[in-house]
């Protein structure tokens, strides 16, 4: 296998690595400009919930993430299949352990670590889920008589439901929705045509129902959410602020409205770095995490934000290229799950900055400030690069 890696090193997906570096540079610029000047002049300590030395921390997390990515790149991705139960079991244990720690912003989503650090188990659970499902699908394909019926899919749903419900319990609705996106993207490339029709039809039906619920029947939806207590109160308020952002402009709708103003004020070319009235005027709370796209759109305008979206599209395209040339089904399925994970997070995060989707607390992959999310995301890219090193290539040397 080592000789294969040496032969294929020239075929490593260098465009993907270059794109990741570009996105990381944009991330550091966005984190710096969205937190610049927001510290106590007397003590130097950051205000508004901003961690001290946030840019330095982000750079350190970036360096660690690249180390993890390159280490994972040289690890044979097929070895992950042998440990799929261990990864899954550890992730479930951590999802249970998180309830023993104090709530952060009203949710049991973080495990406290020394030196003021914290870890979000649901991030790791997403990758563990991808590996387990990919291994099951690959092994099913290798059987003499594969079972692609609903009965054959039951083990996948059984394994999926445990981390999904635990994540909902935290509550972390955004992360749970990402898990659904992972499952959907992997089923799309796995199920037979007749089941694919059912899957696509059901998804389109849900999408139409959602559009009607937040559009023509928005007022009725708000009444149902308010009186039936289907979601947690803060989740209900977020959905209401999406249906009608002006319903509570100083409460749940405040952040969404201010982000929309920031995006609109950016125009074509932006206001310039450190010149955004909304960003540098501290009008958008926690802008360096969930709403970092609004900082990019305001300061770099339509051109800068379009460049970032184009980089994301290139990243997803390169991942598809690697998946289609994967050496085995396991590698292809792992990448399919990662594509679903990243695509949904990108769409949802940018959408909520543009008031095109509800605010669910999902960060922008590779751009928002964060440690555990950044490391786990680059770990996933490392697996993709590991597949690219060992993909099918036609050689005559």
C-alpha positions, -999 to 999 in steps of 0.1 A, spaced: 0 0 0 29 23 7 41 19 -28 7 28 -41 7 60 -21 42 69 -35 30 63 -71 -2 83 -66 12 112 -47 14 132 -79 -23 124 -84 -33 138 -49 -61 163 -52 -40 195 -50 -68 217 -62 -88 207 -31 -59 215 -8 -55 249 -25 -92 257 -21 -90 248 16 -61 271 21 -80 300 4 -110 294 26 -88 293 57 -73 327 48 -108 342 43 -118 326 77 -89 343 95 -97 377 79 -134 374 87 -128 364 123 -104 393 128 -126 419 112 -157 408 129 -141 411 164 -118 440 158 -120 468 184 -145 448 205 -123 446 236 -121 466 268 -95 493 263 -86 493 299 -79 456 304 -76 443 269 -101 416 277 -126 409 249 -162 419 255 -195 407 240 -186 370 247 -156 371 224 -127 348 237 -95 367 244 -69 366 216 -95 351 193 -75 355 161 -45 338 176 -68 310 188 -83 307 154 -48 304 137 -38 278 163 -69 258 155 -62 262 118 -27 248 122 -39 219 143 -66 212 118 -41 210 89 -19 187 108 -49 164 114 -58 166 78 -24 157 65 -20 129 91 -53 115 81 -44 117 44 -16 92 48 -38 68 69 -54 42 48 -91 51 49 -101 15 47 -87 9 82 -115 32 95 -141 5 85 -124 -20 109 -131 4 138 -165 16 129 -182 2 160 -155 18 182 -160 52 166 -198 49 169 -197 37 205 -173 65 216 -194 91 200 -226 79 216 -208 77 250 -197 114 246 -232 124 236 -244 109 269 -215 124 289 -223 159 277 -254 160 299 -231 158 329 -217 193 321 -232 227 326 -254 242 299 -238 266 274 -263 291 259 -291 269 272 -279 236 257 -259 206 269 -237 206 238 -202 211 251 -177 191 272 -155 214 292 -117 208 289 -87 224 307 -73 258 297 -108 271 290 -113 249 260 -144 229 252 -154 201 228 -187 195 210 -194 157 208 -220 161 181 -193 171 157 -175 139 161 -207 119 161 -214 131 125 -182 116 112 -187 84 132 -221 81 118 -208 85 82 -181 58 88 -206 33 103 -232 37 76 -206 36 48 -192 4 61 -226 -12 63 -235 -1 28 -202 -13 14 -205 -47 31 -240 -51 18 -229 -45 -17 -203 -72 -14 -228 -99 -4 -239 -125 -30 -275 -115 -25 -276 -79 -12 -308 -69 6 -317 -34 -5 -353 -36 8 -367 -16 37 -358 -45 60 -322 -42 49 -322 -5 57 -335 -10 92 -300 -14 108 -290 19 93 -321 37 108 -315 19 141 -279 31 143 -288 66 131 -317 72 156 -295 70 187 -271 99 181 -299 118 163 -322 117 194 -294 124 218 -284 155 198 -320 167 197 -322 162 235 -292 186 241 -310 204 224 -290 210 192 -315 211 164 -290 223 138 -266 194 144 -295 169 143 -306 183 109 -271 179 96 -273 142 106 -305 139 86 -287 155 56 -259 130 60 -283 101 60 -302 114 30 -271 120 9 -258 85 16 -292 68 9 -295 87 -25 -263 69 -38 -272 36 -22 -309 27 -25 -324 11 -56 -343 32 -81 -378 24 -68 -368 34 -33 -350 65 -47 -383 77 -62 -399 73 -28 -371 92 -11 -371 120 -36 -409 123 -36 -411 123 2 -384 150 3 -401 172 -23 -434 167 -4 -418 179 28 -402 209 10 -435 219 -5 -452 215 29 -425 237 46 -427 264 19 -465 266 24 -462 266 62 -437 295 62 -453 313 32 -491 315 26 -499 298 59 -472 316 80 -497 331 105 -514 297 111 -480 281 115 -470 307 141 -503 300 160 -496 263 160 -460 267 172 -470 291 199 -499 271 214 -488 234 208 -452 237 222 -438 214 196 -403 229 198 -383 244 226 -393 281 232 -361 295 217 -364 272 186 -400 284 182 -389 320 184 -362 314 157 -387 298 134 -412 327 140 -384 352 133 -378 335 100 -415 335 90 -419 371 102 -385 388 112 -403 419 123 -425 400 147 -399 405 175 -373 429 161 -356 435 195 -357 398 205 -354 366 183 -356 386 151 -329 411 161 -298 391 149 -315 380 117 -326 416 108 -291 431 116 -274 404 95 -297 411 66 -289 448 69 -252 440 69 -255 418 37 -275 445 19 -252 474 29 -222 455 13 -234 462 -22 -213 450 -51 -178 456 -38 -183 460 0 -176 487 24 -139 476 29 -122 457 57 -129 472 91 -154 497 76 -187 479 80 -212 498 100 -230 467 112 -199 445 117 -176 470 133 -204 488 151 -211 456 171 -247 454 159 -247 416 153 -242 394 184 -219 364 180 -211 374 144 -178 355 144 -197 322 146 -232 317 131 -234 350 112 -198 353 100 -211 353 64 -228 387 70 -194 402 80 -179 389 47 -208 401 26 -208 436 42 -170 442 40 -163 424 7 -197 428 -10 -213 406 -36 -180 400 -53 -162 387 -21 -191 366 -9 -196 351 -43 -159 342 -43 -163 323 -11 -194 305 -24 -175 296 -56 -147 282 -34 -172 260 -16 -187 248 -49 -152 239 -61 -145 220 -29 -177 200 -33 -170 194 -70 -135 180 -62 -150 158 -35 -175 144 -61 -145 138 -85 -127 118 -58 -158 98 -49 -164 87 -85 -128 74 -88 -127 58 -54 -110 24 -51 -140 8 -33 -176 15 -23 -166 23 13 -145 53 2 -173 65 -22 -200 63 6 -178 81 31 -173 110 7 -210 110 -1 -218 115 35 -192 142 39 -207 160 8 -241 159 23 -228 172 57 -209 202 42 -235 211 15 -263 213 40 -243 233 65 -231 258 38 -266 262 24 -283 266 58 -257 290 72 -256 313 42 -294 310 39 -301 322 74 -278 351 68 -299 360 38 -332 352 57 -338 323 32 -338 296 59 -344 296 97 -316 303 121 -306 269 135 -273 276 151 -253 259 123 -218 275 117 -203 281 83 -178 252 77 -141 261 77 -150 298 82 -167 303 115 -146 306 147 -144 273 165 -121 245 175 -139 211 175 -159 219 144 -128 231 125 -107 200 135 -135 175 127 -142 192 93 -106 190 83 -105 154 95 -132 147 70 -112 165 42 -82 143 53 -103 112 47 -112 125 12 -76 131 4 -68 96 17 -93 82 -8 -77 104 -36 -43 89 -28 -56 54 -33 -81 59 -61 -83 40 -94 -58 53 -119 -48 40 -153 -10 37 -154 15 23 -179 47 30 -159 
